[in-house]
């Protein structure tokens, strides 16, 4: 007799670049991990420009490095001036200066739920403390995920009886 069907499980579909082609099923009713059938792949044409709103992947990668490194506008301008002066034919970097990079970053921020500023206060040992923090609204973030045309087909619901 075959085992009863799993009703509560998590299906992990691995990123195409991971090299793992078969999804993994983790039953929530046991500690067992069961491989499953291959999942449908996202069409290549939908993945052609994951770096939009940047003009090229090189623009995105340079900007990511500049932001992660905390480079000032002066340093970005100096680097880009040097790169662009000696730009070889076929160079993929098209950012001209820090203002151009800032425009691409601003356009990229339009794709995601923006950060908001919140405050919380608490009393401790008779003194009131107020903390300010940045956050994304969880409800708006979840709605963004489940309405994204690339992600939405991969969300499934589990009905508990």
C-alpha positions in Angstrom: 0.0 0.0 0.0 1.5 3.4 -1.0 2.1 5.9 1.8 -0.6 8.5 2.4 -0.2 11.7 0.5 1.5 14.6 2.3 -0.8 17.4 3.3 1.7 19.7 4.9 5.0 20.3 3.2 7.5 22.9 1.9 8.6 22.7 -1.7 12.0 24.3 -2.4 12.6 25.1 -6.0 16.3 25.9 -6.3 17.7 28.9 -8.3 18.7 27.9 -11.9 22.3 28.8 -11.2 22.6 26.5 -8.2 22.9 23.5 -10.5 20.2 21.7 -8.5 17.5 20.8 -11.0 15.1 18.8 -8.8 13.0 20.6 -6.2 13.2 19.4 -2.6 10.1 18.5 -0.6 10.3 18.8 3.2 7.3 17.2 4.9 6.1 19.2 7.9 4.8 16.0 9.5 8.3 14.3 9.7 12.0 15.1 9.4 12.3 13.2 6.1 13.4 15.1 2.9 11.9 13.7 -0.3 13.0 14.8 -3.8 10.2 15.6 -6.2 9.7 16.0 -9.9 11.4 18.8 -11.7 9.6 22.2 -11.6 8.7 24.2 -14.6 11.5 26.7 -15.4 10.9 30.5 -15.8 11.3 31.3 -19.5 14.7 32.8 -20.4 13.2 35.9 -22.0 11.7 36.8 -18.6 15.1 36.7 -17.0 17.0 38.7 -19.7 17.3 41.9 -17.8 17.1 41.3 -14.1 19.2 44.4 -13.5 16.6 46.8 -14.9 16.3 49.9 -14.3 20.0 50.0 -15.1 21.0 50.2 -18.8 23.5 47.4 -18.6 24.5 44.7 -16.2 27.9 46.4 -15.9 26.1 49.6 -14.7 24.3 47.6 -12.1 27.4 45.8 -10.9 29.5 49.0 -10.7 26.6 50.8 -8.8 26.3 47.8 -6.4 30.0 47.9 -5.7 30.0 51.7 -5.2 27.0 51.6 -2.8 28.4 48.6 -0.8 31.7 50.4 -0.6 30.1 53.7 0.6 31.8 55.6 -2.2 31.2 59.4 -2.2 29.9 61.2 -5.2 33.4 62.7 -5.8 35.0 59.2 -5.8 32.4 57.8 -8.1 32.8 60.8 -10.5 36.6 60.4 -10.4 36.4 56.7 -11.1 33.9 57.0 -13.9 35.8 59.9 -15.5 38.9 57.6 -15.6 37.0 54.6 -16.9 35.1 56.6 -19.5 38.1 58.5 -20.8 39.8 55.2 -21.5 36.6 53.3 -22.4 37.5 50.7 -24.9 35.2 49.8 -27.8 32.5 47.5 -26.6 32.7 48.6 -22.9 29.4 47.7 -21.2 29.6 50.5 -18.6 27.4 53.4 -19.6 27.1 55.4 -16.4 28.6 58.9 -16.9 28.8 60.2 -13.3 27.4 60.0 -9.8 24.2 62.0 -10.9 23.6 59.4 -13.6 24.1 56.6 -11.1 21.7 58.3 -8.7 19.0 58.5 -11.4 19.3 54.7 -12.0 19.1 54.0 -8.3 16.0 56.2 -7.9 14.4 54.4 -10.7 15.3 51.0 -9.2 13.7 52.0 -5.9 10.4 52.4 -7.7 10.3 48.7 -8.1 10.1 47.9 -4.4 8.1 48.8 -1.3 9.8 51.9 0.1 11.3 52.1 3.6 9.3 54.1 6.1 10.4 55.6 9.4 8.8 54.4 12.6 9.1 55.2 16.3 8.6 53.2 19.4 8.7 54.4 23.0 9.2 52.4 26.1 9.7 53.2 29.8 12.7 51.7 31.5 13.6 52.3 35.1 11.4 55.4 35.2 12.9 57.0 32.0 11.1 57.2 28.7 13.2 56.0 25.7 12.2 56.6 22.1 13.8 54.6 19.2 13.5 55.6 15.5 13.9 52.8 12.9 13.5 52.1 9.2 11.2 49.4 8.0 9.2 48.2 5.1 5.5 47.6 5.6 5.2 43.8 5.8 1.7 43.7 4.3 2.8 45.9 1.3 5.9 43.7 0.9 3.9 40.5 0.8 1.4 41.9 -1.6 4.3 43.0 -3.9 5.7 39.4 -3.8 2.5 37.6 -4.5 1.5 40.0 -7.3 4.9 39.8 -9.0 4.3 38.0 -12.4 7.5 36.0 -12.0 6.9 35.0 -8.4 3.2 34.6 -8.2 3.0 31.2 -10.0 5.3 29.7 -7.4 3.2 30.6 -4.4 0.8 27.8 -3.3 -1.6 27.5 -0.4 -1.9 24.7 2.0 -5.3 23.9 3.3 -5.4 22.5 6.8 -8.4 20.5 7.8 
